[in-house]
Each structure stands twice: as structure tokens, then as C-alpha cells.
Amino acid sequence: MTKRKALSLVVGIGVLIIIILIIYGVTNTLNHTKRADHLVKGVDLSAYQGEIDWELLAAQNIDFAFIKATEGDDFVDSKFKTNWEESQKTQLKVGAYHFLNYDTTGKVQARNFIENVPASNKNLPPVIDLELYGIYEDNALPKEQVKVILDELIKELEDHYEVKPILYTTQRIFKMYIGTDYKDYPIWIVDLDNSWPETLPNGEKFTFWQYSHRGMMDGYDGDETFIDMNLYNGTYAEFIKEFF
């Protein structure tokens, strides 16, 4: 091979590499640009997911994350403080949730959450996780009794954070405890049949949908292999307008 041909080959290969790098860069930029109408996906997690690599997690086509903060009147998730601080360094929209306990008042539960979760208009509203657990799975409390606890918790959180809390609930519990009483509050509905629920049982529009408890992503190393997956009921532009 002559020096001229060798030089031409080297130049040609160099140009090809530059073209490939340009295409990769443009494609990568497009893939990480938030289109106004793209599907708005997120996760929720707790100490069960162990140590979180938040930069890696955020790079996997998700937009938001809800982090467990507190439960009842004194429990604080062991990973909350670290998860909260590290998540704030990413482009994710982040919120915290409280697991409601039926054995204590809404006021003291609100105090537990408020003492641990900073108030900021840069984050998603607080979430109240309303589930049946333990003895209450088979012996659910009457609606009137739950409403006293829930109403007090809602009021305290709303007064402090100056935003309406999001209510997380299953279809069953929605029918038992929510119904038509909380129409002004965003509802995060759990429905794992993997078909988009058009409306809530009361005919209203839901805000978030938890569609899977068995998502798998990179970026965590806890005993729990899976991570909960969620979608916002709207476009990214609507998501930003509603909460920010």
C-alpha cells in the first residue's frame, strides 16, 4: 500500500469516526431531552432498595421518584435522609411519603413527617399512603374512624407545606375510605392488572397510577430486587404545570 493510499484510509476512518460520534451525540441529546408530550414515568422506593445510585437511577428514562419518609408517630425510614439529599442533586422531581397508622392521631403523625421532610416548592407534594396492614387486613376500621385520622393528617400537612397532599390507595381502599370525600386531592391509585384505568371508582380522574410492584432497574443494591413503577396521568408539560 502506498503512503498516499494509507493516508487516505486513515483520513477516511477518522472522518467516519467523527460522523459516528456526531450521530451518537445528537441521538443521546435527543434521548435525554424532556419532550412536552412524553410518557411521564417514575418510581417509589424505601430502605428496602438499599443504597441508591441516584445519578444512575435518574438516567433510566424516569421523571419522578417518591421516597418513603415516615410511618406512624415515630418511625423514620433509615435511608430517607440520604435518599432525599442525594435525589435533590438529580433532574428528577422528588416527593416523600408517609405510611398512615391507624393506632395514633393524624396530628402526631403529621408532626413526625414535618420534622423529617423539608418544605420546598421544588419538590412534589407530600403523599399519604393509605393501606390495610396487620390486623386491619381482615378487620378494617369503619370509615368514620379512619376519616378522623386522615382529615387531621391532611390538614396539618396542607397547612405546613401549603399544598394539597397526594393520597395513595388501592381500588378497594378507595371505595372504603375515599369515595367522593376528597375530590380536590390528587389520587395515586394502585392497579396492577396492567391496563390503564380510565377513571377512579367515583368517576373522577386519577393523577398517578402505580402499575407494577416488580419493576427492575439499575442503581440499587438492597434485599428487594424489585422497584415500584408509576405513571403520571398526563403529559410532561401538564405534570410540570400541575405541581410546579
VENHU-V119214 format. One record per run of one state. SS is the DSSP state (2 for helix, 1 for strand, 0 for the rest). FROM is the first residue (numbers start at 1). LEN is the number of residues. If there is no record, write none. Layout:
# VENHU-V119214
ss/from/len
SS/FROM/LEN
SS/FROM/LEN
This chain:
# VENHU-V119214
ss/from/len
0/1/2
2/3/29
0/32/9
1/41/5
0/46/1
2/47/3
0/50/2
1/52/1
0/53/1
2/54/5
0/59/5
1/64/8
0/72/3
1/75/2
0/77/3
2/80/8
0/88/5
1/93/7
0/100/6
2/106/11
0/117/10
1/127/3
0/130/4
2/134/4
0/138/5
2/143/19
0/162/4
1/166/5
2/171/8
0/179/8
1/187/4
0/191/17
1/208/8
0/216/4
1/220/1
0/221/6
1/227/6
0/233/3
2/236/8
0/244/1
